[in-house]
């Protein structure tokens, strides 16, 4: 019996050591685990084109890109707002998962209010690497500009939107288009004039990825983001790397950054980073609209804005419409 117990103990130790080794030689096991638990990619079974209310939706259109996952959905209102403003949206998913499908309800409601909405997919970690999602955002904007007549788009009334990881990507793209030195340092093309960008809609974004790993009190969060960052920046000790530092958007904003609506939940999200980003923008005199809920008022989780049947979700949507109305012309 003693030999059997020792044998079982040895087997357990061997398994644990093997797991530790596996998770330390590649980011892929961590990414696969995080994707399975938190960032699943939903299956899109919608028709290629359909109508919902007064909104025409075209699904899985393709934009020209050097990289994979270059699809987008286009939500077109029957009666566009004056000036026909367009919102381009970068989906969330921790850089490793998610899909444009997850914006369906929010995008449809925006289109019902008269806004054309284009929601993009982009290549995900571990297949992609920094800063390809930002490059793909520029490719997406370029494609829409080149096909503006085909899709009846007014690219002179452009809003950039993003949620979660998409908020980081969208904000970084905007920083490149409003800061020449920063743009050139990342090798991003100038694809839109600052005057064309009317505003930014940023929901629950992680605007300082190194801080999450360096300062988080949660071992689980540190473990997960360590692997995601390793896969994204292609360096195991990425949090102190120059590439990671260049992704901290607040350090590169200028007074040309567009007016911005920024919000986040107060539970299991990046609320403090949203507030720090606002401080950086306000220091450059960038007009800001914001929404943060006190815990005593509402408990709001990451991506709360998509819970449109709740009071906080309704508030965030109404905030969005108010912001768009203010800056669309």
Secondary structure as UniProt FT lines:
FT   HELIX           2..25
FT   HELIX           28..37
FT   STRAND          49..52
FT   TURN            53..54
FT   STRAND          55..62
FT   STRAND          71..77
FT   TURN            82..83
FT   STRAND          86..90
FT   TURN            94..96
FT   HELIX           100..103
FT   HELIX           104..112
FT   TURN            113..114
FT   STRAND          116..120
FT   TURN            125..127
FT   TURN            130..131
FT   HELIX           132..146
FT   HELIX           148..151
FT   TURN            155..156
FT   STRAND          158..163
FT   HELIX           165..177
FT   HELIX           180..186
FT   HELIX           194..196
FT   STRAND          197..203
FT   HELIX           209..215
FT   HELIX           219..233
FT   TURN            236..237
FT   HELIX           238..240
FT   HELIX           242..246
FT   HELIX           249..252
FT   TURN            255..256
FT   STRAND          260..263
FT   HELIX           271..283
FT   TURN            284..285
FT   STRAND          288..291
FT   TURN            295..297
FT   TURN            302..303
FT   HELIX           304..306
FT   TURN            308..309
FT   HELIX           311..327
//
